[in-house]
Amino acid sequence: MADAYALAAMGLHHLGHRLADVPEKNASGLDGCQWPEREGIAA
């Protein structure tokens, strides 16, 4: 369950709904992930 929570938090961060403030070093790591295009994703 911890993995699912971490992945959900990463996805929310990518969509602009951050669960918590994170250090810039960690945020830049999330920005470096290959994310799917946001077009076509249900809101």
Backbone as ProteinMPNN parsed JSONL, in Angstrom:
{"seq_chain_A": "MADAYALAAMGLHHLGHRLADVPEKNASGLDGCQWPEREGIAA", "coords_chain_A": {"N_chain_A": [[0.816, -1.187, 0.0], [2.039, 1.167, 0.58], [3.594, 1.73, -1.648], [1.618, 2.294, -3.539], [0.529, 4.617, -2.438], [2.714, 6.332, -2.62], [3.021, 6.476, -5.414], [0.563, 7.614, -6.094], [0.84, 10.102, -4.837], [2.963, 11.122, -6.343], [1.755, 11.333, -8.868], [-0.27, 13.203, -8.318], [1.315, 15.396, -7.666], [2.495, 15.88, -10.134], [0.242, 16.7, -11.555], [-0.254, 19.083, -10.375], [-1.424, 19.187, -7.893], [-0.26, 19.133, -5.169], [0.561, 17.125, -2.357], [2.229, 17.775, -0.309], [4.813, 20.141, 0.508], [7.91, 19.777, -1.048], [11.492, 19.358, -0.996], [13.462, 21.214, -3.38], [15.295, 19.64, -4.789], [14.12, 17.091, -4.724], [11.699, 17.643, -6.029], [12.63, 18.304, -8.56], [13.455, 15.823, -9.377], [11.019, 14.526, -9.708], [10.029, 16.011, -11.817], [11.668, 15.116, -13.793], [10.684, 12.674, -14.507], [9.189, 10.499, -16.931], [6.225, 11.372, -18.102], [2.844, 10.567, -19.067], [1.09, 12.109, -21.841], [-1.064, 14.799, -21.043], [-3.363, 15.34, -22.39], [-6.449, 13.922, -23.188], [-6.715, 12.561, -20.848], [-8.996, 11.746, -18.377], [-10.64, 14.179, -16.411]], "CA_chain_A": [[0.0, 0.0, 0.0], [2.915, 2.339, 0.618], [3.974, 2.032, -3.027], [0.465, 2.928, -4.187], [0.417, 5.974, -1.909], [3.803, 7.123, -3.198], [2.704, 6.724, -6.824], [-0.549, 8.571, -6.131], [1.398, 11.408, -4.485], [3.742, 11.579, -7.498], [0.808, 11.736, -9.9], [-0.908, 14.455, -7.903], [2.336, 16.441, -7.79], [2.61, 16.164, -11.571], [-0.967, 17.399, -11.995], [-0.337, 20.38, -9.705], [-2.154, 19.057, -6.627], [0.762, 18.582, -4.27], [0.134, 16.758, -1.01], [3.131, 18.421, 0.637], [5.968, 20.814, -0.078], [9.098, 18.933, -1.057], [12.694, 20.106, -1.372], [13.626, 21.416, -4.827], [16.019, 18.49, -5.34], [13.141, 16.024, -4.923], [10.74, 18.088, -7.027], [13.266, 18.208, -9.876], [13.433, 14.403, -9.721], [9.686, 14.228, -10.217], [9.907, 16.656, -13.122], [12.451, 14.343, -14.738], [9.969, 11.445, -14.872], [8.495, 10.519, -18.212], [4.797, 11.331, -17.809], [2.011, 10.523, -20.269], [0.48, 13.372, -22.23], [-2.254, 15.083, -20.245], [-4.539, 15.367, -23.262], [-7.143, 12.653, -23.234], [-6.876, 12.001, -19.501], [-10.248, 12.228, -17.771], [-10.421, 15.075, -15.28]], "C_chain_A": [[0.864, 1.257, 0.0], [3.341, 2.727, -0.792], [2.843, 2.752, -3.75], [0.31, 4.369, -3.717], [1.495, 6.871, -2.511], [3.523, 7.449, -4.661], [1.55, 7.714, -6.969], [-0.046, 9.972, -5.822], [2.215, 11.976, -5.643], [2.816, 12.078, -8.606], [0.126, 13.044, -9.566], [0.064, 15.625, -8.022], [2.468, 16.859, -9.251], [1.413, 16.972, -12.075], [-1.169, 18.742, -11.298], [-1.107, 20.363, -8.401], [-1.24, 18.404, -5.599], [0.185, 18.278, -2.899], [0.976, 17.454, 0.049], [4.212, 19.162, -0.137], [7.158, 19.869, 0.027], [10.298, 19.778, -1.428], [12.844, 20.162, -2.899], [14.326, 20.228, -5.487], [15.047, 17.343, -5.633], [12.13, 16.399, -6.002], [11.349, 17.989, -8.422], [13.349, 16.753, -10.32], [12.083, 13.998, -10.28], [9.475, 14.835, -11.598], [10.661, 15.878, -14.198], [11.798, 13.033, -15.148], [9.307, 11.597, -16.224], [7.007, 10.306, -17.934], [4.008, 11.219, -19.109], [1.463, 11.917, -20.59], [-0.814, 13.578, -21.443], [-3.516, 15.146, -21.091], [-5.164, 13.972, -23.28], [-7.302, 11.976, -21.888], [-8.147, 12.592, -18.906], [-9.933, 13.086, -16.558], [-11.283, 14.682, -14.119]], "O_chain_A": [[0.457, 2.293, -0.525], [3.441, 3.913, -1.106], [3.081, 3.709, -4.487], [-0.009, 5.25, -4.516], [1.233, 8.02, -2.866], [3.759, 8.574, -5.102], [1.561, 8.556, -7.867], [-0.457, 10.933, -6.473], [2.169, 13.179, -5.9], [3.066, 13.122, -9.208], [-0.04, 13.902, -10.433], [-0.323, 16.719, -8.432], [2.543, 18.047, -9.562], [1.569, 17.836, -12.937], [-2.13, 19.457, -11.584], [-1.413, 21.422, -7.854], [-1.441, 17.251, -5.216], [-0.58, 19.067, -2.345], [0.513, 17.697, 1.163], [4.489, 18.847, -1.295], [7.38, 19.243, 1.064], [10.155, 20.802, -2.096], [12.401, 19.259, -3.609], [13.991, 19.853, -6.611], [15.146, 16.698, -6.677], [11.746, 15.551, -6.808], [10.654, 17.626, -9.371], [13.318, 16.475, -11.518], [12.01, 13.211, -11.224], [8.816, 14.238, -12.449], [10.331, 15.971, -15.38], [12.298, 12.348, -16.041], [8.91, 12.696, -16.613], [6.581, 9.207, -17.579], [4.448, 11.72, -20.144], [1.386, 12.785, -19.721], [-1.565, 12.63, -21.211], [-4.622, 15.02, -20.565], [-4.459, 12.968, -23.379], [-7.95, 10.935, -21.788], [-8.345, 13.807, -18.934], [-9.053, 12.749, -15.766], [-11.236, 15.324, -13.07]]}, "name": "protein", "num_of_chains": 1, "seq": "MADAYALAAMGLHHLGHRLADVPEKNASGLDGCQWPEREGIAA"}
